[in-house]
Amino acid sequence: MKHMRVTVAVIALVLLAFGCSSDPAIPDEDGNLNIAMADSKFTPDKFDIEAGRTVRIILSNESVASDYGFTVGEGGSSSGYANDFFTGVEVEVTGPAKLIRAGESVLTREGNDAVANTDGGNGFTVIVGPSTKSVIIEFVVPPEFGEWEFASFEDGGAHYEDGMRGVMKVFPCSKSTAGTGSQNPSTGGRPTC
């Protein structure tokens, strides 16, 4: 009987470990990474990107009533980040964003759905209202290696305090395949920067 309880406990721990862990998302071969925002969470809530690659984060707000923001930084609190990931980074935003705060980024906007409201704000932020259209944030990943947090600070920071945040990891470009047009098996076969 004792062996049976130990076996059941081990099986339960293994299932719990597999159920709680998930691999981080990576951009597809074209650099696109889809992120859904709904019910005060991001899906996926973890992703990995490589410095030097052009990435297009495609944000979709699946809520029918709530605005959600997307900000990346470190040193977070309910009022925002102490360090903005996008400082000095050229960023292009297209689509029906409700508001863009440029922060210290170099911001451009294009398309019929260009954003009308822009202010300096506390770091680069895109606020997306409920919509059937996505907002695209395009940039070349800077060499800011390590772990960064992304979050929504809407409703006076309530979204952040409620756990609407995730983790973005920035890795160096794979030099072995950079610029060769070859595929890198360690990145799921996608081309590298």
C-alpha positions in Angstrom: 0.0 0.0 0.0 2.9 2.4 0.8 4.4 1.8 -2.6 1.1 2.6 -4.2 0.9 6.0 -2.5 4.4 6.8 -3.5 3.7 5.9 -7.1 0.6 7.9 -7.2 2.4 10.9 -5.6 5.2 10.7 -8.2 2.7 10.5 -11.1 0.8 13.5 -9.7 4.0 15.5 -9.5 5.1 14.6 -13.0 1.6 15.6 -14.4 1.7 18.8 -12.4 5.1 19.7 -13.8 4.1 19.0 -17.4 0.8 20.9 -16.9 2.4 24.0 -15.4 5.3 24.4 -17.8 5.1 25.5 -21.4 7.7 26.4 -23.9 8.0 30.1 -24.7 6.6 31.2 -28.1 8.9 32.3 -30.8 8.2 34.5 -33.9 7.5 32.6 -37.1 9.9 32.6 -40.0 8.6 36.0 -41.1 9.1 37.5 -37.6 5.4 37.5 -36.6 4.4 36.8 -33.1 0.7 36.9 -32.2 -0.4 37.9 -28.7 -4.0 37.8 -27.6 -5.2 40.0 -24.7 -8.3 39.0 -22.8 -9.6 38.4 -19.3 -6.6 40.3 -17.8 -4.0 37.9 -19.4 -1.7 37.6 -22.3 -1.6 34.5 -24.5 1.2 33.5 -24.9 2.6 34.9 -21.6 6.2 33.9 -22.5 8.2 34.5 -25.7 11.8 34.4 -26.8 13.3 36.8 -29.5 16.8 37.3 -30.9 18.7 40.5 -31.1 19.1 41.9 -34.7 15.9 40.3 -36.0 12.9 42.2 -37.2 9.9 41.3 -35.1 6.2 42.1 -35.6 4.2 41.7 -32.4 0.6 41.4 -33.5 -1.7 42.4 -30.6 -5.4 41.4 -30.6 -7.8 42.5 -27.9 -10.4 39.8 -27.5 -12.3 41.6 -24.8 -15.7 43.2 -25.6 -15.3 46.0 -23.1 -11.8 46.4 -21.7 -8.8 48.4 -23.0 -5.5 46.6 -22.6 -2.0 48.0 -22.8 1.3 46.5 -23.9 4.5 47.8 -22.4 8.0 46.1 -22.0 10.5 46.9 -19.3 12.0 46.0 -16.0 11.6 47.2 -12.4 7.8 47.1 -12.6 5.2 48.5 -10.2 1.6 49.5 -10.6 2.7 52.8 -12.0 4.9 51.4 -14.8 8.5 50.3 -15.5 11.7 51.9 -14.2 13.5 50.9 -17.4 11.8 50.9 -20.8 12.9 48.2 -23.3 12.1 50.5 -26.2 14.4 53.4 -25.3 16.1 54.5 -28.5 14.5 51.8 -30.5 12.8 52.6 -33.9 9.2 51.3 -33.6 6.5 51.3 -36.2 2.9 50.9 -35.1 0.1 50.1 -37.5 -3.6 49.4 -36.8 -6.3 50.9 -34.7 -4.4 51.5 -31.4 -6.5 53.6 -29.0 -3.4 55.4 -27.7 0.4 55.3 -28.1 2.9 56.6 -25.6 6.2 57.0 -27.4 8.3 57.3 -24.3 11.9 57.4 -25.5 11.4 55.3 -28.6 11.6 56.5 -32.2 8.0 56.1 -33.2 6.5 56.0 -36.7 2.9 55.3 -37.6 1.5 54.1 -40.9 -1.7 53.0 -42.6 -5.3 54.1 -42.7 -5.7 53.2 -39.1 -2.8 55.4 -37.9 -3.1 56.5 -34.2 -4.4 59.9 -33.6 -3.4 60.2 -29.9 0.2 60.2 -29.0 2.0 61.5 -25.9 5.4 61.1 -24.2 4.1 58.9 -21.3 6.2 56.7 -19.0 7.9 54.4 -21.6 6.7 53.0 -24.9 3.1 51.8 -24.5 0.4 50.7 -27.0 -3.2 50.7 -25.7 -5.6 48.5 -27.7 -9.4 48.9 -27.3 -11.8 46.1 -28.1 -11.6 45.6 -31.9 -11.8 43.0 -34.6 -8.5 44.5 -36.0 -5.1 43.8 -34.7 -2.4 46.4 -33.9 1.1 45.6 -35.1 4.3 46.7 -33.4 7.4 46.3 -35.6 11.0 46.8 -34.5 14.5 45.4 -34.8 15.3 43.7 -31.5 18.0 45.6 -29.7 20.9 43.8 -28.0 19.3 44.2 -24.6 19.9 40.5 -23.6 18.1 38.9 -20.7 14.7 38.7 -19.2 12.2 41.5 -19.6 8.6 41.8 -18.4 5.7 42.9 -20.5 2.4 44.0 -19.0 -0.7 46.1 -19.1 -0.9 49.0 -16.7 -4.5 50.1 -17.5 -7.1 50.9 -14.9 -4.6 52.8 -12.8 -2.2 49.8 -12.6 -5.0 47.3 -11.6 -4.2 45.1 -14.6 -0.6 44.8 -13.5 -1.5 44.1 -9.9 -4.0 41.5 -11.1 -1.2 39.6 -12.9 -1.6 40.8 -16.5 2.1 40.4 -17.3 4.4 38.0 -19.0 8.1 37.4 -19.8 10.1 38.2 -22.9 13.7 36.9 -23.2 16.2 38.4 -25.6 19.0 36.2 -26.9 22.0 37.0 -29.0 21.6 36.4 -32.7 22.8 32.9 -33.8 26.0 33.8 -35.5 26.4 30.3 -37.1 23.4 30.9 -39.5 23.1 34.7 -39.5 22.8 36.1 -43.0 23.3 32.7 -44.7 19.6 32.1 -45.4 19.9 28.7 -43.7 17.6 27.3 -41.1 18.6 27.0 -37.4 17.4 23.7 -35.9 17.7 25.0 -32.3 15.1 27.7 -33.1 12.5 25.3 -34.5 13.9 25.5 -38.0 13.1 29.2 -38.5 15.7 31.5 -40.1 17.8 33.4 -37.7 18.8 37.1 -37.8 
